[in-house]
């Protein structure tokens, strides 16, 4: 697995931004290790959680980031002890639960996925997948500001992950489109430019920069980034044609490729 593949996720596949910021993107590969055969997440009894009165906190990002009850603390100690007995170390255990969480997320089981990401975070708060996955879940729940906050936390522990940066910018651009928040637009552009310092082979990064330039009224830059995305994809799969039509209405293609 090369450096570009490591750490990739599928947020871009799930988002659908107006005006085609999200082009038809392929699956993003998982960096997490494969789940060992026969080793389901019942190896530690995650169902033995605090009572139903606290169930909402169990599936809230990072357990709601609230003060913990004595019952919750006792449950955490029991859970961590069981993990210590079943895994080589807590980092391995965290990776295991985040892998399972991505699988549940892919299946649309958001609460189950959130619970597993929370468990992974409890085991290792430097596991960027926990913030990334919880950010995806918040996005799917139409909680864009919370998604942005969590994705930024992911970048605090994985500050060279170009795909995570592109995913963060994707949500920021969506939020800008819906709320006309120019701060989010400007920040998204900075994030995308930083992503290109680490990876210039992702067509999605250039497509988001194209739309950001379009939003700024910088149509020459929008065309330039669109063509870079097209060239990297080596076909038209990276180009959203509804967005393309809007760009054509503002300025002709300087390359004459699209008419």
C-alpha positions as CSV (number, residue, x, y, z in Angstrom):
1,X,0.0,0.0,0.0
2,X,1.6,3.3,-1.0
3,X,1.5,6.5,1.0
4,X,-1.3,8.0,-1.0
5,X,-3.5,5.0,-0.3
6,X,-2.8,5.0,3.4
7,X,-5.4,6.8,5.5
8,X,-8.0,7.2,2.7
9,X,-11.6,7.1,3.7
10,X,-14.9,7.3,2.0
11,X,-16.4,10.7,3.1
12,X,-16.1,12.0,-0.4
13,X,-18.2,9.1,-1.7
14,X,-21.0,10.0,0.7
15,X,-21.2,13.7,0.3
16,X,-23.4,15.4,-2.3
17,X,-22.6,19.1,-2.6
18,X,-24.8,21.5,-4.7
19,X,-23.3,22.6,-8.0
20,X,-21.2,19.5,-8.3
21,X,-18.4,20.1,-5.8
22,X,-18.5,16.4,-5.2
23,X,-17.8,14.8,-8.5
24,X,-18.4,11.1,-8.9
25,X,-15.6,9.8,-6.7
26,X,-14.4,6.3,-6.2
27,X,-14.2,4.3,-3.0
28,X,-11.5,5.5,-0.6
29,X,-9.5,2.7,0.8
30,X,-9.2,1.9,4.5
31,X,-5.9,2.3,6.3
32,X,-7.1,0.2,9.2
33,X,-5.8,-3.3,9.5
34,X,-8.1,-6.2,8.4
35,X,-10.2,-7.7,11.1
36,X,-8.7,-11.0,12.1
37,X,-10.8,-14.0,11.1
38,X,-13.0,-15.1,13.9
39,X,-12.3,-12.1,16.0
40,X,-15.5,-10.2,16.3
41,X,-16.0,-7.2,18.6
42,X,-17.8,-9.3,21.1
43,X,-14.3,-10.4,22.2
44,X,-14.7,-7.6,24.6
45,X,-18.3,-7.4,25.7
46,X,-19.2,-3.9,24.4
47,X,-22.8,-4.6,25.2
48,X,-22.1,-4.4,28.9
49,X,-22.4,-0.6,28.9
50,X,-24.0,1.8,31.4
51,X,-27.8,1.6,31.6
52,X,-30.2,2.8,28.9
53,X,-30.6,6.2,30.5
54,X,-27.1,7.0,29.2
55,X,-27.4,5.4,25.8
56,X,-27.5,8.8,24.0
57,X,-24.1,9.6,25.5
58,X,-22.7,6.3,24.3
59,X,-23.4,7.2,20.7
60,X,-22.7,10.9,21.0
61,X,-19.3,12.0,19.5
62,X,-16.6,11.4,22.1
63,X,-19.3,10.3,24.6
64,X,-20.7,13.8,24.6
65,X,-17.6,15.3,26.1
66,X,-19.4,15.6,29.4
67,X,-18.5,14.9,32.9
68,X,-18.6,11.2,33.6
69,X,-20.8,9.5,36.2
70,X,-19.3,7.0,38.6
71,X,-21.2,4.3,36.7
72,X,-19.7,5.3,33.4
73,X,-16.2,5.4,34.9
74,X,-16.6,1.9,36.3
75,X,-17.8,0.7,32.9
76,X,-14.8,2.3,31.1
77,X,-12.4,0.6,33.6
78,X,-14.0,-2.7,33.0
79,X,-13.9,-2.2,29.2
80,X,-10.3,-1.2,29.2
81,X,-9.3,-4.1,31.4
82,X,-11.0,-6.5,29.0
83,X,-9.2,-5.0,26.1
84,X,-5.9,-5.2,27.9
85,X,-6.5,-8.9,28.3
86,X,-7.5,-9.5,24.6
87,X,-5.1,-7.3,22.6
88,X,-1.4,-6.7,22.6
89,X,-1.8,-3.1,23.4
90,X,-4.5,-0.3,23.4
91,X,-3.4,1.1,20.1
92,X,-4.1,-2.2,18.4
93,X,-7.4,-2.5,20.2
94,X,-8.3,1.1,19.1
95,X,-7.5,0.2,15.5
96,X,-9.7,-2.9,15.7
97,X,-12.7,-1.0,16.9
98,X,-12.3,1.8,14.4
99,X,-12.1,-0.8,11.6
100,X,-15.3,-2.3,12.8
101,X,-16.9,1.1,13.1
102,X,-16.1,1.9,9.5
103,X,-17.8,-1.3,8.5
104,X,-20.9,-0.4,10.4
105,X,-20.9,3.1,8.9
106,X,-20.7,1.6,5.4
107,X,-23.8,-0.4,6.3
108,X,-25.6,2.6,7.5
109,X,-25.7,1.6,11.2
110,X,-24.8,5.1,12.4
111,X,-25.4,4.6,16.2
112,X,-23.4,1.3,16.2
113,X,-20.6,2.9,14.3
114,X,-20.5,5.9,16.6
115,X,-20.3,3.7,19.6
116,X,-17.4,1.8,18.1
117,X,-15.6,5.0,17.2
118,X,-16.1,6.2,20.7
119,X,-14.6,2.9,22.1
120,X,-11.6,3.4,19.7
121,X,-11.2,6.9,20.9
122,X,-11.3,5.8,24.6
123,X,-8.5,3.4,23.8
124,X,-6.4,5.8,21.8
125,X,-7.2,9.5,21.5
126,X,-4.5,9.8,18.9
127,X,-6.3,7.5,16.5
128,X,-7.4,10.0,13.7
129,X,-10.0,7.5,12.4
130,X,-12.1,8.1,15.5
131,X,-12.6,11.9,14.7
132,X,-12.8,11.2,11.0
133,X,-15.5,8.6,11.3
134,X,-17.5,10.6,13.9
135,X,-17.3,13.6,11.5
136,X,-18.7,11.5,8.7
137,X,-21.6,10.4,11.0
138,X,-22.3,14.0,12.0
139,X,-22.3,15.0,8.3
140,X,-24.9,12.3,7.6
141,X,-27.0,13.6,10.4
142,X,-26.9,17.1,8.9
143,X,-24.7,18.4,11.7
144,X,-22.1,20.2,9.5
145,X,-20.5,22.5,12.2
146,X,-20.0,19.5,14.4
147,X,-18.6,17.5,11.5
148,X,-16.2,20.3,10.7
149,X,-15.1,20.5,14.3
150,X,-14.4,16.7,14.5
151,X,-12.6,16.6,11.2
152,X,-10.3,19.4,12.4
153,X,-9.6,17.4,15.6
154,X,-8.6,14.6,13.3
155,X,-6.1,16.8,11.6
156,X,-4.6,17.8,14.9
157,X,-3.3,14.2,15.2
158,X,-2.9,13.5,11.5
159,X,-1.7,16.8,10.2
160,X,-0.2,15.5,7.0
161,X,-3.2,13.5,5.8
162,X,-4.1,15.1,2.5
163,X,-7.4,13.2,2.0
164,X,-8.7,14.1,5.4
165,X,-7.9,17.7,4.6
166,X,-9.9,17.4,1.3
167,X,-12.8,15.8,3.2
168,X,-12.8,18.7,5.7
169,X,-12.7,21.2,2.9
170,X,-15.6,19.4,1.3
171,X,-17.8,19.8,4.3
172,X,-16.7,23.5,4.7
173,X,-17.6,24.2,1.1
174,X,-21.0,22.6,1.5
175,X,-21.6,24.7,4.6
176,X,-20.5,27.8,2.7
177,X,-22.9,27.0,-0.1
178,X,-25.8,26.7,2.2
179,X,-25.0,29.5,4.7
180,X,-22.9,31.9,2.7
181,X,-20.2,31.8,5.5
182,X,-17.2,33.3,3.7
183,X,-15.0,32.3,6.6
184,X,-15.6,28.7,5.8
185,X,-14.9,29.3,2.1
186,X,-11.6,31.0,2.9
187,X,-10.6,28.3,5.3
188,X,-11.5,25.5,2.9
189,X,-9.2,27.1,0.3
190,X,-6.3,27.2,2.7
191,X,-7.0,23.6,3.7
192,X,-7.0,22.4,0.1
193,X,-3.8,24.3,-0.7
194,X,-2.2,22.6,2.3
195,X,-3.5,19.2,1.1
196,X,-1.7,19.8,-2.3
197,X,1.6,20.2,-0.4
198,X,1.3,16.5,0.6
199,X,-0.5,15.0,-2.4
200,X,-1.0,16.4,-5.8
201,X,-2.5,13.3,-7.3
202,X,-6.0,13.4,-5.9
203,X,-8.4,14.8,-8.5
204,X,-11.0,15.5,-5.8
205,X,-8.8,18.1,-4.2
206,X,-8.5,20.0,-7.5
207,X,-12.3,19.7,-8.1
208,X,-13.0,21.3,-4.7
209,X,-10.5,24.1,-5.5
210,X,-12.2,24.6,-8.8
211,X,-15.6,25.1,-7.2
212,X,-14.0,27.3,-4.5
213,X,-12.5,29.5,-7.2
214,X,-15.9,29.6,-8.9
215,X,-17.5,30.8,-5.7
216,X,-14.9,33.5,-5.6
217,X,-15.6,34.6,-9.1
218,X,-12.2,33.5,-10.2
219,X,-13.2,31.6,-13.4
220,X,-9.8,31.2,-14.9
221,X,-8.6,29.4,-11.8
222,X,-11.8,27.4,-11.7
223,X,-11.1,26.1,-15.2
224,X,-7.4,25.5,-14.5
225,X,-8.2,23.3,-11.4
226,X,-11.0,21.5,-13.3
227,X,-8.7,20.5,-16.0
228,X,-6.1,19.3,-13.5
229,X,-8.7,17.1,-11.9
230,X,-9.7,15.8,-15.3
231,X,-6.1,15.0,-16.3
232,X,-5.4,13.2,-13.0
233,X,-8.6,11.1,-13.4
234,X,-7.6,10.4,-17.0
235,X,-11.2,10.5,-18.0
236,X,-14.3,12.5,-17.2
237,X,-15.2,10.7,-14.0
238,X,-13.9,13.6,-11.9
239,X,-16.0,16.2,-13.6
240,X,-19.5,17.0,-12.4
241,X,-21.4,18.1,-15.5
242,X,-24.0,20.2,-13.7
243,X,-21.2,22.3,-12.2
244,X,-19.5,22.3,-15.6
245,X,-22.6,23.9,-17.2
246,X,-22.6,26.6,-14.6
247,X,-18.9,27.3,-15.2
248,X,-19.5,27.5,-18.9
249,X,-22.2,30.1,-18.4
250,X,-19.7,32.3,-16.6
251,X,-16.7,31.8,-18.8
252,X,-15.8,29.7,-21.8
253,X,-13.3,26.9,-21.4
254,X,-9.9,28.5,-22.3
255,X,-8.6,25.1,-23.5
256,X,-11.7,24.6,-25.8
257,X,-12.2,21.1,-24.4
258,X,-15.7,21.7,-23.2
259,X,-18.1,23.7,-25.3
